[in-house]
Every structure is written in structure tokens, then in C-alpha cells.
């Protein structure tokens, strides 16, 4: 089919719905002769008659009826899409919806959001605390503007902006600490371990490193959050392995923080966005603040 001007199709729909070129002209603020010429133009481009004309009214031919039904469905789909976008735009106005990794939510996010609120008091930020894979689904559905957290493999439909390099550290209770400046994974096997569970990106990284080294860790406790792991280590229940960014500014004096002696025991942390997604102004400002905060603290 040739490239057809959408205005011709709109005129066709008006004439088909009203059964009158005159009524179609009134609704479109054109003359009846202009509407008649546009319909004739459309028929010539398609190569088939769409209406039978009588002095009283115009009627769709079988082919015209088929075209009317097809265009009607297509226009309904377009309108539904526009309604969805309008609803999304209204929801986004002045409000930012973001997702954040739990380790960042408990250690850094509070300071970032309080600073942002002081700068932009009319803004509203809604936060979903979630692991990376769940966040990707939320980004895909445009339920959140962006995700703050660790890099995820195979981000084909997404863009990852690395902000800091985040090393894994061992938090060793004071009574188990023997002066180590760094510690190897195989040396940690002698301790009872407090680990994040297998739903977390950190645990996935630790499991991969231990498989590569052919060692098995003595995991006694599995928890969901780094803060819980740190609390258990502070109580002397074992050594916890957590990302450095989870430590925040204050570390309990009852534990010693020791970096893992493995060049791969680290991960990139930053911002994940959907490719091609246009951020609203407040979201751009919040991203800029996150960059400054994480790099400064890092």
C-alpha cells in the first residue's frame, strides 16, 4: 500500500461514522467539496471505491467497511497507548520512583535523599528496596526511573553507569582477629561464617570465587541483609562477608574490617537505566547527587 496521509484516513473515518460528507466537513471544519476530494484522493491511492454516493447519504462499500473496521481497531490501539503515556506522565510529574539495592538502602540512601529533599522540597521520591533482577523487571515496565546497585551481567536492554568499585570485606569479631591486613578465602574456612543468602548478588559473587578456588565455606548463618550479617558478627557469632559499601560511616568497634585477598572480590556499583528512556528533570538531579555522594564517600 502506498504511503497515505493520516489526514485522509481521519477524514475517511469521519465520513464513514456519520454516513455524510457534509457532516464530516462540519466536524473537521472543512467544506463538503474538500472532504469529497480527500475521499476521492484516498480511493485513487488505494485503487478501490470506498463509498457508494447517493444524494441523501454515502454508504460504505464492502471494501470500505473492511477498511473502516481495521482502521478503527488500529486507532483504538493508538488511543490506548496515548492514554497510558498520559497517565505515566501525570504520575511522574514531580514524583520520582526508584529502586535500590538493600546494601545501599541501609547505608547511603538516607543521606542522599535527605540532601535531595532540602534542595528540592516539592519533590517526592518513592523507593523500592529490591535485588537487581527484580529491579530490571520494574525498569522494563517503567515502574521506576532507575536502579542504584551492583552491575548485572547481560544488560542488553539496559545501560549501566559505573560509579564506584566496591570491594568485599570480612568483618571479623575482635576475639577471632589475629592482626590480618588482608585475608584469603581459604583462610576464612576456619571460621563459622555469616553469609548473605543466595538471592543476593554478593552471595553469587562469593560462591563463584569459592568454586574457582575449589574451597567450601563453613556457612552457619544465612541472612537477607548486610546489616543483619554485621550485627551477628558484632555479637561474636562468626565472620561475615559483606560489600564494603554496606558498612556506612560507623563500624561496630567489636569487629575488624579486613579486605579479601582476591583481585576479583569486588564489584562495580552504579546506576542502571532502560536504554532510550528519557529521565525527568528531578530524576536527573537525583542521579547527579548520587554520583557525588557515592564517589565522595567511596
N, C-alpha and C positions, 0 to 999 in steps of 0.2 A: 504494500500500500504506500502511496506517495506520502511525503511529509505534509500533514494537514494542519492548518492554522487552528489553534484551540478555540478561537472566537467563532469559527464556522460550526464547530461541534456544539458550543454553547447555544448558538442561535438555533441549531437543529433541535436540541433538547427543549428549548422554549416552545418552538413551533409544534413539536410532537406532543408535548404535555398539554398545550392549550388547544390544539387542533385548528389553529388560526394564525396566519402570518400577521394579521393586523394586531392580535393580542400579543404575539411575540414581539412585535415592533413597539408596542406600548410599554411592555416590561423592560425592554432593553434601550428605550429612548432612541429608537431609530424609526425611519419611515418604513411603511409596508413594502415599498419597492426595494429598499435596501435589504430588508430581510429576504425578500423573494430572490434577489440577486445572489445573496450569500448561500441560500439553499441550492440555487442552480449551480453555483461555483463548486459546492461540496459534491453534488451529484456528478458533475463533469470530472472532478478529480478521482472519485471512486469508480465512475463508469457505470452507474446504475441509478434508476429512479428510486427516490425515497418516499415521495408523496404522490398521491393522485389528487389533482386540483378540481374543485367544483366552485361555483360562485358563492356557495354558503360556507364551505369549510374545506380544509385539506385533511386527507386521511393517509396514514402510513401504508406503504406497500408491505408485502411480506418481508422483503429485504430491509425496508426501513424499520419495521417492528423489531427485527433481529438486531439491527444496529442500535436501536434505542435501548433495548434490554442490556446489551453488552456495555454500552457507554454508561448507562445508569448504574450498573454494578461497579464499574471502574471508578466513577465519580464518588460513589458511596465509600469505596475503599480510601480514596484520596481524602475525603472529608473526615473519615475516622482517624487517619494519620495526622491530619492537621489538628483535630481536636486533642489528640494525645500530646502533640507537641505544645499546644497552647496550655494544656494542663501542666505539663512538665515545666514550662517557662514560668507559669504562675507559682508553682511550688518552689522553684529555685530562687525566685526574687527575694533578695535579702537574706536567704537561708542557705547554708552550706551543709551538705550531708557527706560525711567522710567515713572511711573505715580505717582502723588502726590495729596493728599487731599488739597482743596483750602486753608483751615486754615493754613496748614503747608507751602504751596507755598508762601503765602504772608508774613509769619512771620519768618521762619527759613531757607527756602531753598536757598535764595540768598547767605547767609554767607557760607553755606555748599558748594555750587557749586563754589564760588569764591576761597575758600581754595583748593578745589579739582583741579581746573584749574591751580593754582600755583604749585601744586605738580606734576601734570601730564599734562603739556602744550599740548601734542599731542592728548589728549583725546577729544572726542566730546560727550556731554551729551544732549540728546533731552528729553524734559519734556512735559508730557500731564497732565494738571490740570483737575482732574475729581473726582466725588464722588466714594465711594467704589464699588458699584455694577457694574458700568460701567468699573471700573478698573479690576474686576475679569474676565470679558469677554475679555479684552485686554490681560490679563495674559494667559488665556486659549488658545488664538490664537497666543501666543508668539510674540505679537506686542510690549510688554515691558518686561524688565528683572524682575522688581519688583515694588511693590507699597508701598509708605510711607503714612500711615494714620491710622485710628482707626480700631480696631478689628471688624470683621463682623461675625455674627452667622453662624453656619453650614458650616464651611470651609472644607468640605470633601476632595476636590481635591487640597487644598492649605495648606501652612504652615504659621502660624502667629508667629512672634517673637516679644514679648512684650518688649518695650524699656523703656517707661515711663508711669506713671499713670497721667492722665490728668483730673483735676477737672473742673467742670463747675462753672463759676463765674457770678455774677450780676455786671454789670457796671452801677452805679447809678450817675446821674448828681448831681453836687455839691449842687444845690438848693433843691434837694429832699433827700439828705443824712442827716440822724439824728444820726450818730455815731455807726451804727451797725458794729460788728466784723464778724458776720455771719448773714445770712438771710434765713428764711424758705420760701418755695414756696408759702404757703398760705398767707404770709405777702406781697409777690410781687403782689398779685392780686389787691392791692390798686393803683398800678401804671399803666400808659399806657406802654405797652411792645413792644419792638423791637425784633422780633424773626427771626431766620433763617428759610427758607421755608421748606416744608415737604419733599423735595428731599434730604435733608441733614441728616446725621447720628445724629447730635446734636439735631435737632428738633425731630427726632424719639425717642431719649432718654428722652427729656423733656416731650413729650406727654405721654410716658409710665409712668413716675413718677407722673405726674398730675392725670392720670387715677387711679393709685394706691392710691393716697391721696384723690381722689374724689373732686378735685377742678378744676375750669375753669379759665384760664388766660385771661386777658384783652389785647389781641393782636391787636395793632393798625398798626404796620408796619411789613411786611414780606419781607425779603431781601435774596439775594443769598449768599453774602459773609459776614464773620465775620467783615471784615474791614469796610464795609458799616454800619453794625449794630453799631459798635463802633463810627463811625463818627456821626451817628444820635443821639446816646446817648450823645456824647460830645456837641452837639448842643442843648441839653436840651429837646429833643422830647420824652424821655421816658427812661425806664430801658432796657438794652439789656442783654440777657443771651448768653454767648459765651464760648467756651472751653478756658481754661487758656493758652494753647499753642498759641492761636491766638493773644495774647497781645503783644508778642515781647518784646523788651527791654524797649521801651518808651511808657508810657501810658499818654494820654492827662490829664493835670492837672485839667481839668474841670469835671472829673469823679472820683468816688471812686470804687475800685475793691473789692467786698465783696464775699467770698466763699458761696456757697449754703449750708445750714444746712440740708444735707441729705447724708447719707453714700453711697448711690447708684448714687449720682450725679457726676459721674466720669466715665472715660472710659480708656481702655488701648490703647496706640498708639505705633505703631511699623512698622514692615516690613512684607508684605505678598508676598510670592513666590509660584510658582507652584511646587507641590511635584515632586521630581525627576529631576527637571530642573537644569542643570549644568551652574553655572554663569561663565562668562568670568572674566579674571583677573581684569580688570578695574572695573567691577561691584562689585567684592568682596571688592576692596579697597574703593569704594564709600560707600558701606554698612558699613564698619568699621568706616569710617569718620562720617556717620550719627549717628551711635551708640554713638560715643564720643561726638559729638555736642549736641545731644538731652539730653543725661544724664548730661552733664556739665551745660547746660542752665537750665535743669529741677531742 
